[in-house]
Amino acid sequence: MADFDVVVLGSGPGGQKAAIAAAKLGRRVAVIEKRHMIGGVCINTGTIPSKTLREAVLYLTGLNQRELYGASYRVKDEITVTDLGMRTQHVIGREIQVIRSQLARNHVTVLHGTGRFLDPHTIGVSGDDDGAEMKITADRIVIATGTSPARPDSVEFDDRTVIDSDAILRLERVPETLVVVGAGVIGIEYASMFAALGTKVTVVERRERMLEFCDLEIVEALKYHLRDLAVTFRFGENVAAVERRGSGALTVLESGKRIPADCVMYSAGRQGKTAELCLEAAGLAADRRGRIEVDDNYATAVPHIYAVGDVIGFPALAATSMEQGRVAAQHACGEPVEELAELTPIGIYTIPEISFVGKSEDELTREKVPFEVGVSRYRELARGQIIGDSYGMLKLLVSSEDRRLLGVHVFGTGATELVHIGQTVMGCGGTVDYLVNAVFNYPTLAESYKVAALDAMNKMRVVARLTAEM
Ligand SMILES: Cc1cc2nc3c(=O)[nH]c(=O)nc-3n(C[C@H](O)[C@H](O)[C@H](O)COP(=O)(O)OP(=O)(O)OC[C@H]3O[C@@H](n4cnc5c(N)ncnc54)[C@H](O)[C@@H]3O)c2cc1C
């Protein structure tokens, strides 16, 4: 008999949920994780620290209160990395405790160390302290080892002036100037946080636009806000070299521009953490970005080995990783599984934040699906006035044929929470009529759904009337 029914490599959102789901089904489960990484990238260097840092930035700068109390309003004049780090460390500590106790309650064995395949059913675990390797066997194995920031070979990282998104959490002071290379989600989230702190940020992006998967109008609104916080965008530009200098680093662009800054943060994608796994011993291989291929049930080419979370690639989000972990464990334990829900929301914690679910205008146009747009602006809502958010907006995309909700796009305060109302209506196949007739608490931002729904209905009515009159 194997030592465990299920062994999970990695304790991030994917690994945790896989382990707990298998334990709930009565299986003997072990999780292998490096000593200081319980909770994975999510808790230690990714989602949780970055979102907590954002909250600390918003609170200490008083940015969200400035429409009401004036442009110079601040809770603290000199914001230090200690002020910011305190909140982050507090939340990380609590979250680790929660995960440890969840694993313990469900009788999941936690083995500290680095795991690697010795054969398709045997894992070697090298202890973090003495390096000695222990062997364990398992009937089923789930790989949930996540990713780490990709570091281009041509760039010399020193974790002080030339850094990646892990090292940005360990800065010794808030930089006065910062270059962010890469305007993906992580790059632009950090760019907006440092801009809010008063850092002069330059974003360099090889593509002509950023966040291409988001609604264009909303991305334009975000760019406007970031420019207002003194962010400079260099789109369509490539970095030729980053030179470390005495007091910072010089970023040289292929176009000849030179950008001196205290710090340069590279946010140039992520690499699957498969190099240490000795996948070949299990009969598996990863692609050049370290990702592992899986089927609809998250099984790899070796049927008793599963892979979930960021290590399998898109969408590489905590929420989807959790669900993949749960589904993989169900399948591994021979339980019936349902496919992952089609409608997954995307949340981008820039300042202001963005969230959406369903299709964008561009996608619907490409797919030749006729639609109408209903818009609500926070400044026309009582709650928008109360909280001092005049720029927020919610946009509904409604089918002109059967009035079904096809997409919801939100920008501004509470966007990542509000989107779930639309997701629920869409998930239940609802039409815009539901939102027109529903009564919402007043004064709330949720009311924006009703306002946008009425707007869409009115536009559709006008189009129908004018068409009939032609
Ligand atoms: C800066 C940043 C911000 C983010 N913000 C968001 C957000 O707002 N919302 C969101 O949904 N997602 C966000 N993400 C993405 C999210 O963090 C990931 O999708 C999620 O953490 C992936 O979970 P996972 O289970 O794949 O593994 P991870 O969380 O990556 O954890 C993998 C774990 O496996 C361990 N491991 C690796 N190799 C081995 C080995 N050989 N042996 C033992 N253990 C091993 C690692 O130590 C690590 O702890 C963010 C990511 C970053 C970097």
The ligand as an ORCA input file, in Angstrom:
! r2SCAN-3c Opt
* xyz 0 1
  C       1.936     40.172     -7.684
  C       0.807     39.222     -7.952
  C      -0.490     39.625     -7.777
  C      -1.553     38.749     -8.011
  N      -2.832     39.193     -7.828
  C      -3.858     38.349     -8.029
  C      -5.198     38.775     -7.794
  O      -5.436     39.915     -7.410
  N      -6.206     37.884     -7.964
  C      -5.965     36.596     -8.367
  O      -6.914     35.815     -8.516
  N      -4.710     36.165     -8.619
  C      -3.661     37.012     -8.456
  N      -2.378     36.573     -8.680
  C      -2.175     35.197     -9.162
  C      -2.274     34.185     -8.021
  O      -1.366     34.520     -7.001
  C      -1.980     32.819     -8.569
  O      -2.922     32.545     -9.590
  C      -2.077     31.718     -7.526
  O      -1.224     31.951     -6.447
  C      -1.705     30.385     -8.169
  O      -1.910     29.370     -7.254
  P      -1.182     27.963     -7.388
  O      -1.937     27.024     -6.539
  O      -0.964     27.630     -8.808
  O       0.262     28.101     -6.716
  P       1.144     29.221     -6.066
  O       0.351     30.161     -5.248
  O       2.031     29.761     -7.120
  O       1.998     28.334     -5.067
  C       2.806     27.270     -5.509
  C       3.570     26.727     -4.327
  O       4.262     25.559     -4.735
  C       5.477     25.504     -4.032
  N       6.435     24.661     -4.769
  C       6.976     24.909     -5.988
  N       7.794     23.902     -6.330
  C       7.774     23.019     -5.303
  C       8.418     21.779     -5.077
  N       9.231     21.235     -5.974
  N       8.181     21.151     -3.910
  C       7.321     21.703     -2.981
  N       6.683     22.845     -3.156
  C       6.906     23.499     -4.303
  C       5.942     26.948     -3.991
  O       6.849     27.124     -2.894
  C       4.643     27.677     -3.800
  O       4.420     27.936     -2.444
  C      -1.294     37.430     -8.439
  C       0.023     36.995     -8.614
  C       1.070     37.873     -8.365
  C       2.477     37.402     -8.557
*
